[in-house]
Amino acid sequence: MTASRQRPLLAWALTGMLIAGCSAAGMWALPRWQEADRLQQQALAPTLESTQPALEAVSAGTPVDTATLKADIDQVLGSLGQGTVSAQVVDAESGQVLYSRDAQASRIPASNMKLLVDYAVLATAPQARLKTSVELNDPATLTLVSGGDSLLVPGESTPTAVVGHAGIETLAQRTIDALKAQGTTKQSLAVNLDIGVFAGDSFNSEWAQEDIESGFISAVTPLAFYSHYSPTADGSAASTNRPKNAPAEVHQSFIAALNRLGQAEGLSFTAGITTEEHLQGTELAAVESATLAEQSAHMMLESDNSLAENLGRNLSVVTGGDGSTRGAIDAVRTILAEAGLPTSYTQKDISGLSMNNRVSSDLLTQLALRAVTGSASERLALEGLPVAGYSGTLGLATRFNDADEVAGRGLVRAKTGTLNSVLSLTGYTVTGSGRVLVFSVIMNDLDDTRAAKSTVDRFAATLTDR
């Protein structure tokens, strides 16, 4: 979900959709399709040992005529007729700024704020996984220990999945097996719940109450199903409902699975206490999440607000922080500073729902440039960028659908942002000769976001049609 009033969409199969789209577009699109596909393959299969910038990986193509580009972009942005606009366009191979319009100005970025946590995660701990474990505290007491995973499912673990990489059914079976292995049968055990990995409030005072009530954001907790959506009745998918207490929902599901699976051994289980203090115990069983890089890519494609906040808090924990919102914001800023990126921005949350966030187009463009030309871990960001007309939040029927926008379909890959009077789009595109252009555009104080969305898409399509 973008930082907007939309429900999350399931990400489409990217490669299949691109092939279908480019086939329909005709052979004229082949050079650009090949370049877009090459960048996608960099994202899917990077060599993490490589730490040097990979500018040579960007096809040179024909340099863009800056005067013509400026005239064309000025015409597109000049047609907006509302609000304020900042924008920047950079040639990926040379790093040259081809176009700049108030690029240093502080703007409300909406969901483009998610680019910051995405970069911080990929630069710091892309291969980290979140463990949900069960500890034996004494012969009659277990504790379900949360480790930050909000993408659990009630059923079995699916190793190839991001949502559901770790399943509560699998954790319960491993727990029963471990109890049997140590000779524990015909016994009743209490199951405590440890939720102490995150500190601070589960809600951010910066979020509008209407957004909370409408489900655009949830309480941020270290244990949840389906990114803080309750399961359907059969547990096979996410419902449209936010749980009132996500950790308790997982806890109850775990106990139910234990009782079902342990019945043959005479084992029964009841709910114990919920605590934020870690209770000393011996680990019996565990399941692990998909990597943080995989989770972040999913977050970016779906623009999932709750997952963004969860990743920020986990980043805080991974880097030695307390797992609070403040800890997440501090961790992101520290990582960007260490990477030599600008830190003269204002961040009030991780997801971009706060109207008090302020970021420049210059910073966002620099983040996108690193996704295209940076180290292998930085290039993992490519995997999370929606493709215009085909996937994620750019796969909506309302995006890149007009005659003067369709040039960007299948070639523009960018993060969207929509929030009240705000629109933003940051990413890259490939010109007709294979030149890669990185861009960011932010619009604030809009009266008509629907009309402005067409302008944003036309802006990106204009870059593509060189």
C-alpha positions in Angstrom: 0.0 0.0 0.0 1.3 3.4 -0.9 1.1 6.0 1.8 -2.4 6.7 0.5 -5.9 5.6 0.8 -5.5 2.3 -1.1 -5.6 -1.3 -0.1 -2.5 -3.4 -0.9 -2.4 -5.3 -4.2 -0.7 -8.7 -4.6 2.5 -8.2 -6.6 2.3 -9.7 -10.1 4.9 -12.1 -11.5 7.3 -9.4 -12.8 9.2 -11.2 -15.5 6.1 -12.8 -17.1 4.2 -9.6 -17.1 7.1 -7.7 -18.7 7.6 -10.3 -21.5 3.9 -10.2 -22.3 3.9 -6.4 -22.3 6.9 -6.0 -24.4 5.7 -8.6 -26.9 2.5 -6.6 -27.3 4.5 -3.4 -27.7 6.4 -4.7 -30.7 10.0 -5.1 -31.7 10.7 -1.3 -31.4 10.8 -1.8 -27.7 13.4 -4.6 -27.8 16.6 -2.5 -27.0 14.9 -0.9 -24.0 13.4 -4.1 -22.9 16.8 -5.8 -22.9 18.3 -3.0 -20.8 15.4 -3.0 -18.4 15.6 -6.8 -18.1 19.4 -6.7 -17.5 18.9 -4.3 -14.6 16.2 -6.6 -13.3 18.6 -9.5 -13.4 21.1 -7.5 -11.4 18.5 -7.1 -8.7 17.5 -10.8 -8.7 21.0 -12.3 -8.6 23.6 -9.9 -7.3 27.0 -10.9 -6.2 27.0 -9.6 -2.6 30.8 -9.9 -2.4 31.1 -7.1 -4.9 31.3 -3.8 -3.0 32.6 -1.5 -5.8 30.2 0.8 -7.8 29.2 -0.9 -11.0 28.8 2.1 -13.4 30.2 0.0 -16.2 27.1 -2.2 -15.9 24.9 0.7 -17.2 24.6 0.6 -21.0 25.9 3.9 -22.4 23.3 4.5 -25.1 23.1 7.9 -26.7 23.5 10.9 -24.4 20.3 12.9 -23.9 20.1 16.4 -25.4 19.7 18.5 -22.2 18.1 21.5 -23.8 15.4 19.5 -25.5 14.9 17.5 -22.3 14.5 20.6 -20.2 12.0 22.2 -22.7 9.9 19.0 -22.7 9.9 18.5 -19.0 9.1 22.2 -18.3 6.1 21.9 -20.7 4.8 18.8 -18.8 5.3 20.2 -15.3 4.1 23.6 -16.4 0.7 22.0 -17.4 0.1 21.0 -13.8 -1.5 24.3 -12.9 -1.6 23.6 -9.1 0.6 23.1 -6.1 4.4 23.1 -5.9 6.8 20.8 -7.7 10.4 19.7 -7.3 12.1 17.4 -9.7 15.5 16.1 -10.7 16.8 13.9 -13.5 20.3 12.4 -13.5 22.2 10.5 -16.2 23.0 7.1 -14.6 26.3 6.5 -16.4 27.9 9.9 -16.0 26.1 11.1 -12.9 25.4 14.4 -14.6 22.3 16.3 -13.5 20.3 16.8 -16.7 17.4 18.6 -15.1 16.8 20.2 -11.7 13.8 22.1 -10.4 13.8 23.1 -6.8 15.6 19.8 -6.2 17.0 20.9 -2.8 13.6 22.0 -1.5 12.1 20.1 1.4 8.8 18.4 0.4 6.4 16.0 1.9 7.4 12.8 0.1 4.4 10.5 1.0 5.5 6.8 0.4 8.7 7.9 -1.3 9.9 8.1 2.4 10.1 4.3 2.2 13.1 4.6 -0.1 15.1 5.6 3.0 14.4 2.5 5.1 14.8 0.3 2.0 18.3 1.7 1.4 19.2 1.4 5.1 18.1 -2.2 5.3 19.9 -3.2 2.1 23.1 -1.3 3.1 23.2 -2.9 6.5 21.5 -6.3 6.8 20.1 -7.5 3.5 20.5 -11.2 4.4 19.4 -11.0 8.0 16.4 -13.2 9.0 13.9 -12.8 11.9 13.6 -15.7 14.2 10.4 -16.8 16.0 11.3 -19.3 18.6 9.9 -21.5 21.5 11.9 -21.8 24.7 11.4 -24.3 27.6 11.5 -22.3 30.9 10.8 -25.2 33.2 9.2 -28.7 32.8 5.7 -27.2 32.6 6.3 -23.8 30.9 7.1 -22.8 27.3 7.5 -19.3 25.9 6.8 -18.2 22.4 9.5 -15.6 21.7 8.8 -13.0 19.1 11.7 -11.9 16.9 10.1 -9.2 14.8 8.5 -11.3 12.1 5.1 -9.8 10.9 4.8 -12.0 7.8 4.0 -15.2 9.6 1.1 -17.4 8.5 -1.0 -19.9 10.5 -0.1 -22.8 8.3 3.2 -24.5 7.4 6.3 -22.6 6.4 6.8 -22.1 2.6 10.6 -21.8 1.9 10.0 -20.0 -1.4 7.6 -17.4 0.0 8.2 -14.0 1.5 4.8 -13.8 3.3 4.7 -17.2 5.0 8.3 -18.1 4.8 7.8 -19.0 8.5 4.6 -20.7 9.5 3.1 -21.3 13.0 2.0 -24.8 12.1 5.6 -25.7 11.3 6.8 -24.1 14.6 4.2 -26.0 16.5 5.2 -29.3 14.9 8.8 -28.7 15.7 7.9 -27.9 19.3 6.0 -31.2 19.7 8.8 -33.1 18.1 11.3 -31.5 20.5 9.1 -32.3 23.5 8.8 -35.9 22.4 12.5 -36.2 21.9 13.2 -35.2 25.4 10.5 -37.6 26.8 7.8 -35.0 27.6 4.4 -36.7 27.2 1.1 -36.8 29.0 1.5 -33.4 30.4 -0.1 -30.0 30.5 2.1 -27.0 29.7 1.6 -23.2 29.9 2.7 -21.2 26.9 3.9 -17.6 27.7 4.3 -14.9 25.1 7.4 -12.7 25.0 6.9 -9.5 23.0 9.8 -7.5 24.4 12.0 -7.1 21.2 10.4 -3.7 20.3 10.3 -0.8 22.7 8.0 2.2 22.7 4.5 2.8 21.5 2.9 0.6 18.8 1.3 3.7 17.2 2.9 6.9 16.1 1.3 10.2 17.2 2.1 11.6 13.7 -0.5 9.3 12.1 -4.0 10.6 11.4 -6.6 8.8 13.3 -8.7 8.3 10.1 -5.8 6.4 8.6 -5.6 4.1 11.6 -9.4 3.6 11.7 -9.4 2.9 7.9 -6.7 0.3 8.2 -4.0 2.2 6.2 -1.7 1.6 9.2 -1.8 -0.7 12.1 -0.3 -1.0 15.5 3.4 -2.0 14.9 4.2 -5.2 16.8 7.0 -7.8 16.7 4.7 -10.7 15.9 1.9 -10.8 13.4 0.2 -12.7 10.6 0.1 -11.3 7.0 1.8 -7.9 7.8 -0.8 -7.1 10.5 -3.9 -8.5 8.8 -5.9 -11.2 10.4 -6.1 -14.5 8.6 -9.3 -15.6 6.8 -11.4 -18.2 8.7 -9.4 -21.1 7.2 -6.1 -19.3 7.7 -5.1 -19.6 4.1 -4.9 -15.9 3.3 -5.1 -12.4 4.7 -8.5 -11.0 5.4 -9.3 -7.3 5.1 -9.4 -6.8 8.9 -6.6 -5.5 11.1 -6.3 -7.4 14.4 -6.8 -5.6 17.7 -3.9 -7.5 19.2 -1.7 -9.1 16.5 0.7 -10.9 18.9 -2.2 -12.4 20.9 -3.7 -13.6 17.6 -0.5 -15.5 16.8 -0.2 -16.8 20.3 -3.7 -18.2 20.3 -3.1 -19.8 16.9 0.1 -21.4 18.1 -1.6 -22.9 21.2 -4.4 -24.3 19.1 -1.8 -25.9 16.7 0.1 -27.3 19.7 -3.1 -28.9 21.2 -4.1 -30.4 17.8 -0.6 -31.8 17.1 0.2 -32.9 20.6 -3.1 -34.7 21.3 -1.7 -38.1 20.3 1.1 -37.7 22.9 -1.2 -36.7 25.7 0.1 -33.1 25.6 -2.1 -30.2 26.3 -1.4 -26.5 26.3 -2.9 -23.4 27.9 -2.1 -19.6 27.6 0.4 -18.3 30.1 1.5 -14.7 30.7 2.4 -12.0 28.1 5.6 -10.3 29.0 8.1 -7.7 27.7 10.8 -9.2 29.8 12.8 -12.1 28.4 12.3 -15.2 30.5 15.3 -17.5 30.8 14.9 -20.7 28.9 16.3 -23.3 26.5 15.4 -23.0 22.8 13.3 -26.0 21.7 12.3 -24.9 18.2 12.3 -22.0 15.8 11.3 -20.8 12.3 12.9 -17.9 10.4 11.5 -15.3 8.1 12.5 -14.4 4.5 15.6 -12.2 4.4 15.1 -8.5 5.2 16.1 -7.7 1.6 13.2 -9.9 0.4 10.8 -8.4 2.9 11.9 -4.9 1.9 11.3 -5.6 -1.8 7.8 -6.9 -1.0 7.2 -3.7 1.1 8.2 -1.5 -1.7 6.2 -3.2 -4.4 3.1 -3.2 -2.3 4.0 0.1 -0.5 3.0 -1.7 2.7 2.9 0.9 5.5 2.9 -1.5 8.4 5.7 -3.6 7.0 7.8 -0.5 6.4 7.4 0.5 10.1 8.2 -3.1 11.1 11.3 -3.1 9.0 12.5 0.1 10.5 12.1 -1.2 14.0 13.9 -4.4 13.1 16.7 -2.3 11.6 17.0 -0.5 14.9 17.3 -3.9 16.7 19.8 -5.3 14.2 22.0 -2.2 14.6 21.9 -2.3 18.4 18.9 0.0 19.0 15.8 -0.5 21.1 13.3 -1.2 18.4 11.3 1.9 18.9 10.1 4.4 16.3 12.8 6.8 17.4 15.4 4.0 17.2 14.3 3.3 13.7 14.5 6.9 12.5 18.0 7.2 14.2 19.2 4.0 12.6 18.1 5.2 9.1 19.8 8.6 9.5 23.1 7.0 10.8 23.3 4.6 7.9 22.6 7.3 5.3 25.2 9.5 6.9 27.8 6.7 6.9 27.1 6.1 3.2 27.8 9.8 2.4 24.2 10.6 1.6 22.5 13.9 2.6 20.8 13.9 6.0 19.2 17.3 5.9 15.7 15.9 5.9 12.9 15.6 8.5 11.6 12.2 9.3 8.7 11.6 11.7 7.9 8.0 10.7 9.2 5.3 8.4 6.2 4.7 6.1 5.6 8.2 4.9 2.1 8.6 6.4 3.1 11.7 8.4 2.4 15.0 6.8 5.4 16.4 8.7 8.1 14.4 6.8 10.3 16.5 4.6 12.7 15.2 1.9 14.3 16.6 -1.2 14.2 15.3 -4.7 18.0 15.4 -4.6 18.2 12.9 -1.8 15.6 10.6 -3.4 17.4 10.8 -6.8 20.7 9.8 -5.1 19.0 6.8 -3.5 17.7 5.7 -6.9 21.1 6.3 -8.5 22.7 3.9 -6.0 20.0 1.3 -6.8 21.1 1.4 -10.5 24.9 1.9 -10.2 25.9 1.1 -6.7 27.2 -2.0 -4.9 25.5 -5.4 -5.2 23.6 -4.9 -1.9 22.5 -1.4 -3.0 21.3 -2.8 -6.3 18.9 -5.1 -4.5 16.6 -2.1 -4.3 15.8 -2.7 -8.0 13.8 -5.7 -7.1 11.4 -3.6 -5.0 10.6 -1.0 -7.7 7.2 -1.4 -9.3 7.2 -1.5 -13.1 4.9 0.9 -14.9 1.8 -0.8 -16.2 2.7 -4.2 -14.9 3.5 -4.7 -11.2 3.0 -3.3 -7.7 1.5 0.1 -7.2 2.4 1.0 -10.8 0.4 -1.9 -12.1 -2.9 -0.1 -11.4 -5.1 0.4 -14.4 -5.0 4.2 -13.8 -1.2 4.4 -14.2 0.6 5.1 -17.5 -2.7 4.5 -19.4 -3.1 7.6 -21.5 -1.6 8.1 -25.0 1.1 10.5 -23.8 2.0 8.2 -20.9 2.2 4.7 -22.5 5.9 5.2 -23.6 6.8 4.5 -20.0 5.0 1.1 -19.7 7.4 -1.7 -18.9 10.4 0.7 -18.8 9.7 3.0 -15.9 10.5 1.4 -12.6 9.7 3.6 -9.6 8.4 4.0 -6.1 5.0 5.8 -5.9 3.7 8.1 -3.2 0.2 9.4 -2.7 -1.1 11.1 0.4 -3.9 13.7 0.7 -2.4 16.6 -1.4 0.9 14.9 -2.2 2.2 12.8 -5.1 5.7 11.6 -5.7 7.5 9.2 -8.0 11.2 8.2 -7.8 13.1 5.6 -9.9 14.6 5.2 -13.3 13.7 4.6 -16.9 15.5 3.5 -20.1 15.5 5.7 -23.3 15.2 4.4 -26.8 19.0 4.0 -27.2 19.4 2.3 -23.8 20.4 5.3 -21.8 19.4 5.0 -18.1 17.9 8.1 -16.5 17.3 8.3 -12.8 14.6 10.7 -11.6 12.5 12.0 -8.7 9.4 14.2 -8.8 7.5 15.5 -5.8 4.3 17.5 -5.9 2.8 19.1 -2.8 -0.3 21.3 -2.0 -2.4 19.7 -4.7 -6.1 20.3 -5.2 -6.6 17.5 -7.7 -4.4 14.5 -7.2 -6.1 12.5 -10.0 -5.1 15.1 -12.6 -1.6 15.5 -11.0 -1.1 11.7 -11.3 -1.4 11.9 -15.0 1.2 14.7 -15.0 3.6 12.6 -12.9 3.2 9.6 -15.3 3.7 11.9 -18.3 6.8 13.3 -16.7 8.3 9.8 -16.5 7.1 8.8 -20.0 8.7 12.0 -21.4 12.1 10.9 -20.0 11.6 7.4 -21.6 10.6 8.8 -25.0 14.1 10.2 -25.9 
